[in-house]
Each structure stands twice: as structure tokens, then as C-alpha cells.
Amino acid sequence: MRNLVLMVFLTFVAPVLRAEIYKCVEPNGNSLYTSDKAQAKAKGCKSMNLVPNTVSSPKPPATGAPAKFPSVDAQTQKQRDTDRRRILEDELAGEQKLLEEAKKKLAEQESIRLGSERNYQRMLDRLEPYKKEVKLHENNIANITKELANIK
């Protein structure tokens, strides 16, 4: 609480307490800095005109593309979209094959009963990696299908 009060106090009082700083050059060449206005006038000192440090806020990010941002013609974009669709369809076919293999492995493991698995939880623990692999491929297929739907 004390820190908060001190911070609020300094926030409002610090700009008022800002003093003018003067630089005086003595006859021997030494520099003298003072905030005493009367002393500065008597010695013929010059004002430093110091600007208080301020923190500038960062500029917000620009929205949209810059005016001279390069764009491609319609034919080039159409070719890129066609290539992207082909690549995604190839990935989809590969994921479907991997999903079928993972399901087959899971089915094989589910049909096996080990002697050390009299406890049902042990069997579930053994099957967990196979179930995760099936789930991974199902998620990949769903995401690729979603990407394919987004292509123009």
C-alpha cells in the first residue's frame, strides 16, 4: 500500500519538481552544473533545456498489405491453388492409409490377452499408445479435410 501511495505521489509531483539545469563554464575551463537560477544569472550560465525522458508507446501493427505489396496474377494464383490442392490430397491419402494400419494394429492388440494382464487396467495401459496413434491419424485427416474445404 505504501509503495502504491508513493508511486501515485511521484507520478503527479515529479513533473512539477522538474528543475531547470544550467551549465556554467568557469574561467579555468571547468564546467559547473546548477539548478540555482540566481547563481546561474550571476555567472552568465546557459540553460541546458533538457527534455524529460518519456516512454513512447509502440506503434500498432499495420493492417492489410502495404500499398506497393507485390501481388500475383490470377493464372499464377490458380496454379498455386491447384498445386496446394494436389499436395493436400496426397497427404490425405497417406493419412488414410496410416489410419487403416493403426486401426489394424489396435485390433490385433485388443485380441491378444497376456497372462500378466489379469488386471484390466494393465490391458488398457498396453492399448493406450495404439489408441493414441489412431486418434492422431483421425485428427490429421479432419484437419486436412478442413484445409481442402478452404481452398477456392
N, C-alpha and C positions, 0 to 999 in steps of 0.2 A: 504494500500500500504506500509506504514512504517513497519507494522508487517511482511509483506512478505519479505521486504528487510532485516530486522533484522534476520528473520529465515534463509534466504539463507546465510547471512553473518556468523551466528553462526554455520551453518552446515559445512561450509568449513574451518572456522578458529578454531573451538573448538578442533579438533584433533591436530592441530599444537600447540595450547596453553597448551596442557596437560603437566603438570609438574611432575617431579619425586618427590615422597614424601619419606622423610627419618624419621626414628624413632630413637631418641636418649634417652638413659637412663642416668639420672643424678646420681651423687654419692648418693643422698638421696633416690633414688628409683623412683622418679617421671619420667614420660615419657614426652618427648618433641617431637613434630612433626614439621618438617620444610621442605620447598622446596628449601632452600638456599644450594646449593651444596658445597660452600666454608665452610660454618658453619658446615655442616654435616661431611666434611672431617676432620676439626679441632677437632671435638668432638668424632670422630670414630663412627659415626652413621651407621645404616644399612638401605639399600634400602628396601622399602615396596613391590616393584614390583606389584603394583596394576594394575589389568586388568580393562579397562573401561567397564562400563555396556553396554551390547548390547542386542538388542531385536531380538530373533530368530524367524523366520517365522515358522508357524505351518507346520507340515509335511502334504503333500497331502494325501487324503484318499487312502487306498489300493484298487486296482481294482481286482475284482474277489474274489474267495474264497481262504482262506489260504490253504497251502499245505496239512495240516492234518485235513481239514474240514470234518466232518462226512457226508457220503452220504448213501443213502438207496439203497437197491437192486431194480431191475426192478419190481419184483412182488409187493413189498410194495408200490412203487410209483404208479403202476397201480391201486392198491386198493384205494389209496388216491384220485386219479383222478376220480375213479368210485363213491366214496363217495361224492366228491365235485360236480360232475355232478348231482347226485341224489338230493342233497341239493338245488342246483340252480334250478332244475326242479320243486321241491316242492315250492320254493319261487316264481317262475314264475307263477305256477298255482294259488297260493294265491293272487298274484298281479292282475292277470286277473280277478279273482272274485271280488276283491275290485274295480277294474276299472269299471266293469259292474254295481256294486251297485252305484258308484259315478255318472256314466252316467245316471242311473235311477233317482237318487235324483235331478240331474241337470234338467232333462226333466220335472220332477214334478214341480220344482220351476219355470221353464220357462212358464209352462202352467197356473200358478197362477198369477192373476193381483190383487194387493192390491189397495184399494181406496186411500191410501196415496201416491201412485206411479203415479200420473198424469204426473210427470216429468220423462222422460225416463231414465235419469241418476240415479235416485233413484232405478229403477229396475235393472240397470246394477250393481250398488253398492251392492244390495242384492244378485245378482247371482255370484259376484266375488269369494267368498270363494268356491262355488261349482265348478266353472271353474278351480280354482287353485288345488282343490283336484283331478279333472280329469287329469289335466296336470301332477301332481305329480306321479300318478299311471302310466301314459303313459311313463314318463321318467324312472321310475323304471323298467318297462317292457323292454324298449330299452336297459338299462344298463345290466340287467340280460341276455338278449339275446346276447349281445356283449360278456359277460363273458363266456357264454356257447360256443360261437364260438371259443374262445381262448383255450378251453380245448383240449388237444391232444387226 
